[in-house]
Amino acid sequence: MSADDPYVYPGTNVLRNKFGIRDEARLDKRVAVISAARLAELALQPVDGRFDFAHLQNIHGYLLGEVYDWAGEIRTSNTQPGRIEIPHEAPEFIQGQADYLFDELGKADHLRGLDHEEFAYQLGGYWSETSHLHPFRDGNSRSQAAFFDQLSRNAGWAIDWREVNPDALHAARIFAVVDAGKNLTDVIAPAVKPVDEVPVSTLGQLNRHSLMNAGQHLDHMVRRIENEDNSTYSWPTQDEERTLRRREALAARAHRTATAELDHLAVRLDHHGVPGHHHENYHAPPNIHQAPHALAHENGPRL
């Protein structure tokens, strides 16, 4: 908490907001709900723009304009990422550095025409520079995710957010000021796929099976640097997280299959005019209604 931070209520860490909420946990929940809804909307109808800094500002304004008066505006106070004693770009230099960075992105044709390896490398580099800018007082992660998701699709690639570890991503964005975005590239590269293979609805659907928090990832990244380990970034719980993710996918697939079979059965019953099918006293066999749950249980946790 900073006594001279104009963005927070005096004596608190709570950002001033349009709802007048002064409890940090309550505000975080409200922001999460609103931004999730806005991200879902952006997945279907992205904000028009030229992939310049104004485009990023408009995305931020769309995501958080309902919460903060300053949404989409350059911050006026200094900020610093947690656990890394290197401040973000100073407010007075953000506009100039942003103009330069996004001008370079334009000269690179917004990363169109690149193969997978080069695209992931360039994406990680531009994302790390944008993370260091940290142009807004809050909401940088969400707005950058939406921006680079849209940029990727425009370039013929897509980020499958279901395969992105949120804590590893957060730590890699913070650590980018140290390693120039290497870990960030390593985290997102496996999730970058041809655009026609990834539904737009995955935006904002970071996988839920993160067994290390961002602080633990940062500690792990520091140890790797100290040990001069330059291999592709990996972490101890990665294989277990992949197993959990596969189980969840299998359970979801089983549930969809069972639901489709029930729907098909209902259509057949209606088509053949089974007596009493919709009668109030009619009860389908228990195994019919239990099928989705049973299948889901056999293949993993229920969703």
C-alpha positions in Angstrom: 0.0 0.0 0.0 1.3 3.4 -0.9 0.2 6.5 1.0 0.4 8.6 -2.2 -1.3 6.2 -4.6 -4.2 8.1 -6.0 -5.9 4.9 -7.3 -6.8 3.4 -3.9 -9.0 4.4 -1.1 -7.0 6.0 1.7 -5.6 3.6 4.2 -6.4 0.5 2.0 -5.1 -1.5 -1.0 -8.6 -1.3 -2.6 -8.8 0.4 -5.9 -11.3 3.2 -6.2 -14.2 1.8 -8.2 -17.6 2.8 -9.5 -19.4 0.5 -7.1 -17.9 2.1 -4.0 -16.7 -1.4 -2.9 -14.0 -1.1 -0.2 -13.4 -4.7 0.5 -10.6 -6.1 -1.7 -12.0 -9.7 -1.9 -15.5 -8.4 -2.9 -14.0 -6.1 -5.5 -11.8 -8.9 -6.9 -14.9 -11.2 -7.3 -16.9 -8.4 -9.0 -14.0 -7.7 -11.4 -13.6 -11.4 -12.2 -17.3 -11.8 -13.0 -17.5 -8.7 -15.2 -14.2 -9.2 -17.0 -15.1 -12.9 -17.7 -18.3 -11.8 -19.3 -16.5 -9.2 -21.4 -13.8 -11.6 -22.5 -16.5 -14.0 -23.7 -18.0 -11.2 -25.7 -14.6 -10.2 -27.2 -14.1 -13.8 -28.2 -17.1 -13.6 -30.5 -16.8 -10.0 -31.5 -13.3 -8.5 -31.0 -12.7 -4.8 -30.6 -11.9 -3.3 -34.0 -8.4 -1.9 -34.2 -5.0 -1.7 -35.9 -3.1 -3.7 -33.3 -1.5 -0.5 -32.0 -1.5 1.0 -28.5 -4.8 2.7 -29.0 -6.2 -0.8 -29.8 -4.9 -2.2 -26.5 -6.4 0.8 -24.7 -9.8 0.3 -26.2 -9.7 -3.4 -25.2 -8.9 -2.4 -21.6 -11.7 0.2 -21.6 -14.1 -2.4 -22.8 -13.1 -5.0 -20.2 -13.1 -2.7 -17.2 -15.0 0.4 -18.1 -17.9 -0.7 -15.9 -15.6 -0.9 -12.9 -13.0 2.0 -13.1 -13.2 5.6 -14.3 -9.7 5.3 -15.6 -10.2 2.2 -17.7 -8.2 2.5 -20.9 -6.0 5.3 -19.6 -2.3 5.3 -19.0 -1.5 5.0 -15.3 0.0 8.0 -13.6 1.6 6.2 -10.6 4.7 4.0 -10.5 4.2 0.2 -10.2 6.4 -2.8 -9.6 5.8 -6.5 -10.2 5.6 -8.6 -7.1 8.9 -10.2 -5.9 10.9 -8.7 -8.7 12.6 -5.4 -7.6 12.6 -3.9 -11.1 9.8 -1.3 -11.6 7.6 -1.2 -14.6 8.0 1.5 -17.2 7.7 5.0 -15.6 4.4 6.7 -16.4 6.0 9.6 -18.3 7.7 7.2 -20.7 4.8 4.7 -21.4 3.2 6.5 -24.3 6.6 6.9 -26.2 7.7 3.4 -25.5 4.3 2.0 -26.5 4.3 3.9 -29.7 7.7 2.6 -30.6 6.8 -1.0 -29.6 3.6 -1.2 -31.5 5.2 0.6 -34.5 7.7 -2.2 -34.6 4.9 -4.7 -34.4 3.3 -3.1 -37.4 6.6 -3.2 -39.3 6.7 -7.0 -38.6 3.3 -7.2 -40.4 1.7 -8.1 -37.0 3.5 -11.4 -37.1 1.7 -12.7 -40.2 3.3 -15.3 -42.4 5.5 -16.9 -39.7 5.9 -20.6 -39.0 5.0 -21.9 -35.5 8.4 -21.6 -33.9 9.1 -18.1 -35.2 5.6 -16.9 -34.4 5.7 -18.2 -30.8 9.1 -16.6 -30.3 8.0 -13.2 -31.7 4.7 -13.4 -29.7 6.6 -14.0 -26.5 9.0 -11.1 -27.2 6.3 -8.5 -27.9 4.2 -9.8 -25.0 7.1 -9.5 -22.6 7.8 -5.9 -23.7 4.1 -5.1 -23.3 4.1 -6.6 -19.8 7.1 -4.4 -18.8 5.2 -1.4 -20.0 2.3 -2.3 -17.7 0.4 0.7 -19.0 -2.7 0.4 -16.8 -3.0 0.5 -13.0 -4.8 -2.8 -13.1 -6.2 -5.2 -15.6 -3.1 -5.6 -17.7 -3.2 -9.4 -17.8 -6.7 -9.6 -19.1 -6.4 -6.9 -21.7 -3.1 -8.2 -23.0 -4.6 -11.7 -23.2 -7.4 -10.4 -25.3 -5.1 -8.3 -27.5 -2.6 -11.1 -28.2 -5.4 -13.6 -28.8 -6.9 -11.4 -31.5 -3.4 -10.7 -32.9 -2.7 -14.4 -33.1 -5.9 -15.2 -34.9 -5.3 -12.4 -37.3 -1.9 -14.0 -38.1 -3.3 -17.4 -38.7 -2.6 -18.9 -35.3 -4.6 -19.2 -32.1 -3.8 -19.6 -28.4 -5.6 -22.6 -26.9 -6.1 -21.0 -23.4 -7.3 -24.4 -22.0 -3.7 -25.5 -22.3 -2.1 -22.4 -20.7 -1.1 -22.7 -17.1 -2.3 -19.4 -15.6 0.3 -19.2 -12.8 3.2 -20.1 -15.0 2.0 -17.5 -17.5 1.7 -14.8 -14.8 5.1 -15.6 -13.4 6.7 -15.7 -16.9 5.3 -12.3 -17.7 6.8 -10.9 -14.4 10.1 -12.7 -15.1 10.3 -11.4 -18.6 12.2 -8.3 -17.5 15.0 -10.7 -16.4 15.0 -13.3 -19.3 13.6 -11.1 -22.1 10.5 -13.3 -22.4 12.2 -16.8 -22.8 10.0 -18.5 -20.2 7.0 -16.7 -21.5 7.6 -18.1 -25.0 8.1 -21.6 -23.5 4.8 -21.4 -21.6 2.7 -20.3 -24.5 4.3 -22.1 -27.4 2.7 -25.5 -26.8 -0.7 -23.8 -26.8 -0.2 -22.0 -30.1 -2.0 -23.9 -32.9 -3.4 -23.3 -36.3 -6.4 -20.9 -36.1 -8.9 -23.4 -37.4 -8.1 -25.9 -34.7 -9.0 -23.7 -31.7 -12.6 -22.5 -30.9 -12.8 -18.8 -30.3 -14.6 -19.6 -27.0 -11.3 -20.7 -25.3 -10.4 -17.1 -24.7 -10.4 -16.6 -20.9 -10.6 -20.4 -20.3 -7.3 -20.9 -18.6 -7.0 -24.5 -17.3 -7.9 -24.9 -13.7 -5.3 -27.6 -12.9 -2.4 -25.4 -11.6 -0.6 -27.1 -8.7 2.0 -24.4 -8.2 1.1 -20.7 -7.6 2.8 -17.8 -9.4 5.2 -17.2 -6.5 6.4 -20.8 -6.6 6.9 -20.5 -10.4 9.0 -17.4 -9.9 11.1 -19.1 -7.3 11.6 -22.0 -9.7 12.6 -19.6 -12.5 15.2 -17.9 -10.3 16.7 -21.3 -9.3 16.9 -22.2 -13.0 18.8 -19.0 -13.8 21.1 -19.6 -10.8 21.8 -23.1 -12.1 22.4 -21.8 -15.6 19.6 -24.0 -16.9 18.6 -22.6 -20.3 16.4 -25.6 -21.3 12.7 -25.2 -22.2 10.9 -24.0 -19.1 9.2 -26.9 -17.2 8.1 -27.4 -13.6 7.8 -30.3 -11.2 4.0 -30.6 -11.3 3.6 -30.3 -15.0 3.0 -34.0 -15.8 0.4 -34.3 -13.0 -1.4 -31.2 -14.3 -1.5 -32.7 -17.8 -3.0 -35.9 -16.4 -5.7 -33.9 -14.6 -6.4 -31.9 -17.7 -6.8 -35.1 -19.8 -9.2 -36.6 -17.3 -11.3 -33.5 -17.3 -11.4 -33.6 -21.1 -12.4 -37.2 -21.1 -15.2 -36.6 -18.5 -16.5 -33.7 -20.5 -16.5 -35.8 -23.7 -18.3 -38.6 -22.0 -20.9 -36.2 -20.6 -21.5 -34.7 -24.1 -21.8 -38.2 -25.6 -24.3 -39.4 -23.0 -26.3 -36.2 -23.3 -26.5 -36.5 -27.1 -27.6 -40.1 -26.7 -30.4 -39.1 -24.4 -31.5 -36.4 -26.8 -31.5 -38.9 -29.6 -33.5 -41.3 -27.5 -36.0 -38.6 -26.7 -36.5 -37.8 -30.4 -37.0 -41.5 -31.2 -39.6 -41.8 -28.4 -41.4 -38.8 -29.7 -41.2 -39.9 -33.3 -42.6 -43.3 -32.5 -45.3 -41.9 -30.3 -44.4 -43.9 -27.2 -47.5 -43.7 -25.0 -47.1 -41.5 -21.9 -43.6 -40.3 -22.8 -44.5 -36.8 -21.7 -47.2 -37.9 -19.3 -46.7 -36.6 -15.8 -46.7 -40.1 -14.4 -44.1 -41.4 -16.9 -40.7 -42.1 -15.5 -37.7 -43.0 -17.6 -35.6 -45.9 -16.5 -33.0 -44.7 -13.9 -30.1 -45.8 -16.0 -31.1 -43.3 -18.7 -30.9 -40.2 -16.6 -27.9 -41.5 -14.7 -25.8 -42.2 -17.8 -24.0 -38.9 -18.0 -23.0 -38.9 -14.4 -22.0 -42.5 -14.4 -19.8 -42.1 -17.5 -18.3 -38.9 -16.2 -17.5 -40.6 -12.9 -15.7 -43.5 -14.6 -13.5 -41.2 -16.7 -12.7 -38.5 -14.1 -14.2 -35.8 -11.9 -17.7 -34.5 -12.7 -17.8 -31.0 -14.2 
